[in-house]
Structure formats: structure tokens, C-alpha cells
Amino acid sequence: MIRLIIAYFLMFSGAGFALITVIGLLRFPDVYTRIHAGAVVLTISAVLVTLGTAVYVWEFFLSAKIILIGVFFLFSNPMATHAIARASYHREVALPKEYAIDAYSEYLGRDYDDSNSSS
């Protein structure tokens, strides 16, 4: 009985974090903050749901597989999100105009002052 309560609590907590992710995706102003909301909160949500599922199943090998899926998601989702954000920045998908300082452009070898002055 207590095992089921813990499992349902973990799964509903994960569903709550997923709802926060959806709200963040709808409310944040630009692509990069939306990617951040999707990466951080959705990773926590997926890990909580997989932990709740592992507690619910409560068989050693099946629970171990489910926990390994959660650990894989814990490591792969932030890396994939970083790769997507870096690629979209590098291809100038949606650069925010309101930022005066762009420290990442030096790392990529961009020089906006030269491109703006020649136009």
C-alpha cells in the first residue's frame, strides 16, 4: 500500500513538472529560454515518472531497466538540448535583438560590428 502511494506520488509529481514545462514553453519570450524550460523541467519530470514506474512495478530486473532508462534520459536530454540550442544559435535561427552583449559570438568567430557597418 505504501509502495503504491510512493509510486503514484512520484508519477503525479512528474506530471506536475511536465505541466510546468508546457506553461514555460507557452510563456517564455524567445527560443532559447523555451529550450531551457524544456530541458531542465522536462528532464526532472521524466526521471520522476520513471522512478514512480519502477517503484510501481517492483520487480528487480524490470525496475532496474526502467531506472536505466531514467538515467539515460537524465544524461542525454540536456546534451541533446544543448546541441539543438547551439545549432540554432550558430545558424541564427532566432537571435534575440534586445541583448546588447553577446559573449558567445566571440566563441563562434562572429563579428557583428563588421557585418553591420558594411551594409
Backbone as CSV, one residue per row, in Angstrom:
resi,resn,N_x,N_y,N_z,CA_x,CA_y,CA_z,C_x,C_y,C_z
1,MET,0.820,-1.201,0.000,0.000,0.000,0.000,0.861,1.261,0.000
2,ILE,1.881,1.286,0.856,2.761,2.454,0.909,3.560,2.570,-0.383
3,ARG,3.931,1.414,-0.953,4.662,1.409,-2.215,3.840,2.063,-3.323
4,LEU,2.560,1.764,-3.373,1.697,2.370,-4.387,1.526,3.868,-4.177
5,ILE,1.442,4.282,-2.922,1.321,5.720,-2.634,2.572,6.450,-3.084
6,ILE,3.742,5.875,-2.806,5.007,6.489,-3.227,5.088,6.524,-4.754
7,ALA,4.693,5.427,-5.408,4.741,5.375,-6.871,3.817,6.424,-7.484
8,TYR,2.592,6.512,-6.976,1.659,7.497,-7.515,2.128,8.921,-7.230
9,PHE,2.718,9.154,-6.066,3.239,10.482,-5.745,4.340,10.883,-6.722
10,LEU,5.260,9.956,-7.003,6.339,10.260,-7.946,5.794,10.519,-9.349
11,MET,4.838,9.702,-9.778,4.285,9.886,-11.119,3.488,11.181,-11.244
12,PHE,2.696,11.508,-10.224,1.935,12.757,-10.280,2.846,13.977,-10.144
13,SER,3.931,13.848,-9.394,4.909,14.940,-9.332,5.548,15.152,-10.698
14,GLY,5.874,14.056,-11.381,6.408,14.169,-12.737,5.421,14.806,-13.690
15,ALA,4.144,14.451,-13.546,3.118,15.075,-14.385,2.991,16.561,-14.074
16,GLY,3.150,16.944,-12.815,3.119,18.364,-12.447,4.271,19.133,-13.064
17,PHE,5.466,18.533,-13.043,6.606,19.189,-13.678,6.416,19.275,-15.189
18,ALA,5.795,18.279,-15.795,5.508,18.338,-17.234,4.541,19.475,-17.546
19,LEU,3.576,19.697,-16.664,2.660,20.820,-16.838,3.395,22.154,-16.733
20,ILE,4.336,22.241,-15.803,5.151,23.460,-15.686,5.969,23.678,-16.948
21,THR,6.451,22.592,-17.559,7.186,22.700,-18.814,6.312,23.294,-19.910
22,VAL,5.077,22.828,-20.004,4.170,23.348,-21.031,3.899,24.829,-20.793
23,ILE,3.691,25.208,-19.559,3.460,26.626,-19.249,4.689,27.451,-19.608
24,GLY,5.885,26.935,-19.308,7.115,27.640,-19.669,7.285,27.773,-21.166
25,LEU,6.934,26.729,-21.909,7.043,26.805,-23.369,6.081,27.832,-23.956
26,LEU,4.943,27.997,-23.333,3.973,28.969,-23.835,4.285,30.394,-23.397
27,ARG,4.897,30.565,-22.228,5.057,31.892,-21.652,6.398,32.570,-21.943
28,PHE,7.460,31.799,-22.154,8.773,32.419,-22.324,8.878,33.119,-23.672
29,PRO,9.677,34.210,-23.733,9.642,35.074,-24.909,10.403,34.574,-26.136
30,ASP,11.546,33.908,-25.958,12.319,33.541,-27.136,12.657,32.055,-27.137
31,VAL,13.292,31.633,-28.199,13.560,30.214,-28.431,14.467,29.630,-27.352
32,TYR,15.458,30.376,-26.936,16.468,29.829,-26.040,15.946,29.639,-24.613
33,THR,15.111,30.521,-24.143,14.516,30.307,-22.828,13.484,29.189,-22.875
34,ARG,12.820,29.028,-23.998,11.896,27.897,-24.145,12.646,26.575,-24.167
35,ILE,13.787,26.549,-24.837,14.610,25.344,-24.838,15.076,25.032,-23.422
36,HIS,15.420,26.058,-22.674,15.847,25.863,-21.290,14.730,25.258,-20.450
37,ALA,13.525,25.757,-20.613,12.387,25.202,-19.867,12.141,23.755,-20.253
38,GLY,12.247,23.477,-21.519,12.042,22.111,-21.964,13.107,21.160,-21.469
39,ALA,14.326,21.630,-21.351,15.425,20.741,-20.933,15.388,20.461,-19.449
40,VAL,15.356,21.493,-18.658,15.514,21.328,-17.209,14.296,20.663,-16.583
41,VAL,13.149,21.234,-16.792,11.966,20.765,-16.091,11.469,19.438,-16.661
42,LEU,11.568,19.267,-17.975,11.114,18.012,-18.561,12.027,16.856,-18.182
43,THR,13.312,17.119,-17.984,14.220,16.067,-17.518,13.832,15.611,-16.124
44,ILE,13.553,16.557,-15.247,13.115,16.211,-13.897,11.806,15.431,-13.956
45,SER,10.905,15.863,-14.819,9.618,15.182,-14.967,9.796,13.741,-15.419
46,ALA,10.624,13.520,-16.419,10.819,12.166,-16.937,11.482,11.264,-15.906
47,VAL,12.430,11.799,-15.156,13.095,10.994,-14.129,12.115,10.627,-13.019
48,LEU,11.265,11.552,-12.608,10.272,11.245,-11.580,9.271,10.197,-12.057
49,VAL,8.830,10.307,-13.291,7.874,9.326,-13.815,8.527,7.954,-13.916
50,THR,9.773,7.880,-14.370,10.430,6.573,-14.461,10.693,5.982,-13.078
51,LEU,11.036,6.818,-12.109,11.202,6.306,-10.745,9.879,5.802,-10.186
52,GLY,8.811,6.548,-10.426,7.494,6.101,-9.976,7.070,4.808,-10.634
53,THR,7.388,4.651,-11.903,7.061,3.412,-12.603,7.878,2.247,-12.065
54,ALA,9.145,2.498,-11.769,9.993,1.435,-11.213,9.496,0.995,-9.838
55,VAL,9.048,1.935,-9.028,8.501,1.581,-7.713,7.174,0.845,-7.877
56,TYR,6.379,1.259,-8.849,5.086,0.620,-9.078,5.244,-0.837,-9.519
57,VAL,6.201,-1.102,-10.422,6.403,-2.452,-10.946,6.969,-3.363,-9.863
58,TRP,8.011,-2.943,-9.228,8.627,-3.586,-8.067,9.137,-5.000,-8.339
59,GLU,9.575,-5.257,-9.560,10.336,-6.453,-9.871,11.753,-6.003,-10.153
60,PHE,12.724,-6.736,-9.660,14.098,-6.248,-9.670,14.596,-5.937,-11.077
61,PHE,14.539,-6.896,-11.985,15.121,-6.684,-13.311,14.330,-5.668,-14.132
62,LEU,13.035,-5.717,-14.039,12.224,-4.754,-14.768,12.401,-3.346,-14.198
63,SER,12.438,-3.225,-12.879,12.668,-1.921,-12.252,14.058,-1.390,-12.582
64,ALA,15.048,-2.297,-12.645,16.405,-1.867,-12.998,16.450,-1.336,-14.422
65,LYS,15.739,-1.973,-15.339,15.682,-1.484,-16.717,15.016,-0.111,-16.788
66,ILE,13.956,0.054,-16.046,13.248,1.333,-16.050,14.125,2.432,-15.462
67,ILE,14.846,2.128,-14.401,15.748,3.118,-13.801,16.887,3.456,-14.764
68,LEU,17.386,2.473,-15.509,18.425,2.755,-16.504,17.900,3.666,-17.616
69,ILE,16.642,3.501,-17.982,16.039,4.410,-18.959,15.998,5.827,-18.398
70,GLY,15.638,5.970,-17.115,15.617,7.287,-16.480,16.999,7.908,-16.400
71,VAL,18.013,7.102,-16.088,19.387,7.616,-16.019,19.860,8.033,-17.405
72,PHE,19.539,7.221,-18.422,19.886,7.591,-19.791,19.231,8.914,-20.171
73,PHE,17.963,9.084,-19.835,17.270,10.334,-20.139,17.876,11.496,-19.359
74,LEU,18.312,11.234,-18.138,18.928,12.281,-17.310,20.193,12.820,-17.957
75,PHE,20.956,11.969,-18.622,22.189,12.414,-19.255,21.993,12.872,-20.696
76,SER,21.112,12.230,-21.429,21.003,12.533,-22.855,20.158,13.773,-23.152
77,ASN,19.134,14.045,-22.394,18.271,15.184,-22.694,18.997,16.528,-22.586
78,PRO,19.771,16.806,-21.534,20.485,18.089,-21.519,21.524,18.219,-22.636
79,MET,22.190,17.118,-22.972,23.170,17.195,-24.061,22.494,17.435,-25.400
80,ALA,21.384,16.768,-25.648,20.660,16.973,-26.902,20.100,18.387,-26.980
81,THR,19.596,18.881,-25.876,19.059,20.235,-25.862,20.154,21.265,-26.096
82,HIS,21.326,21.040,-25.524,22.454,21.946,-25.749,22.863,21.927,-27.223
83,ALA,22.879,20.753,-27.822,23.239,20.659,-29.238,22.226,21.381,-30.119
84,ILE,20.948,21.245,-29.792,19.912,21.935,-30.566,20.032,23.450,-30.398
85,ALA,20.263,23.909,-29.182,20.387,25.348,-28.938,21.631,25.913,-29.630
86,ARG,22.728,25.192,-29.569,23.954,25.667,-30.210,23.797,25.707,-31.729
87,ALA,23.168,24.690,-32.297,22.963,24.673,-33.746,22.023,25.792,-34.178
88,SER,20.981,26.041,-33.414,20.065,27.123,-33.787,20.722,28.487,-33.613
89,TYR,21.608,28.635,-32.628,22.340,29.895,-32.478,23.339,30.064,-33.615
90,HIS,24.031,28.980,-33.950,25.042,29.044,-34.995,24.422,29.368,-36.349
91,ARG,23.224,28.876,-36.607,22.533,29.148,-37.869,21.663,30.403,-37.795
92,GLU,21.723,31.095,-36.674,20.981,32.341,-36.462,19.489,32.155,-36.699
93,VAL,18.940,31.104,-36.076,17.517,30.815,-36.228,16.685,31.934,-35.622
94,ALA,16.958,32.270,-34.386,16.194,33.329,-33.724,17.099,34.016,-32.720
95,LEU,17.829,34.998,-33.173,18.701,35.722,-32.264,17.923,36.840,-31.598
96,PRO,17.947,36.888,-30.274,17.241,37.973,-29.589,17.907,39.310,-29.856
97,LYS,17.122,40.295,-30.195,17.651,41.626,-30.522,17.866,42.501,-29.294
98,GLU,17.235,42.135,-28.176,17.292,43.021,-27.018,18.567,42.886,-26.200
99,TYR,19.415,41.904,-26.526,20.645,41.728,-25.768,21.752,42.573,-26.375
100,ALA,22.367,43.421,-25.566,23.415,44.307,-26.052,24.754,43.587,-26.143
101,ILE,25.002,42.637,-25.256,26.274,41.925,-25.224,26.024,40.476,-25.605
102,ASP,26.801,39.986,-26.556,26.686,38.600,-26.989,28.065,37.960,-26.865
103,ALA,28.350,37.407,-25.702,29.675,36.849,-25.449,29.915,35.560,-26.232
104,TYR,28.873,34.887,-26.623,29.020,33.627,-27.328,29.453,33.823,-28.775
105,SER,29.229,35.021,-29.333,29.602,35.260,-30.723,31.115,35.238,-30.904
106,GLU,31.860,35.648,-29.899,33.326,35.584,-29.988,33.790,34.137,-30.055
107,TYR,33.121,33.266,-29.334,33.481,31.849,-29.339,33.229,31.218,-30.708
108,LEU,32.174,31.659,-31.378,31.857,31.114,-32.697,32.600,31.824,-33.822
109,GLY,33.284,32.918,-33.506,34.031,33.627,-34.530,33.202,34.616,-35.310
110,ARG,32.092,35.062,-34.761,31.258,36.052,-35.433,31.721,37.442,-35.051
111,ASP,31.543,38.351,-35.972,31.823,39.756,-35.684,30.667,40.562,-36.263
112,TYR,29.734,40.935,-35.394,28.547,41.641,-35.875,28.834,43.086,-36.254
113,ASP,29.871,43.686,-35.662,30.164,45.088,-35.962,30.597,45.246,-37.415
114,ASP,31.421,44.312,-37.938,31.869,44.400,-39.314,30.734,44.153,-40.293
115,SER,29.874,43.183,-39.973,28.772,42.876,-40.899,27.733,43.989,-40.907
116,ASN,27.539,44.665,-39.773,26.556,45.760,-39.724,27.087,47.031,-40.376
117,SER,28.387,47.275,-40.283,28.929,48.523,-40.835,29.059,48.457,-42.348
118,SER,29.196,47.250,-42.933,29.336,47.155,-44.385,28.001,47.258,-45.099
119,SER,26.894,47.116,-44.396,25.572,47.171,-45.041,25.112,48.565,-45.280
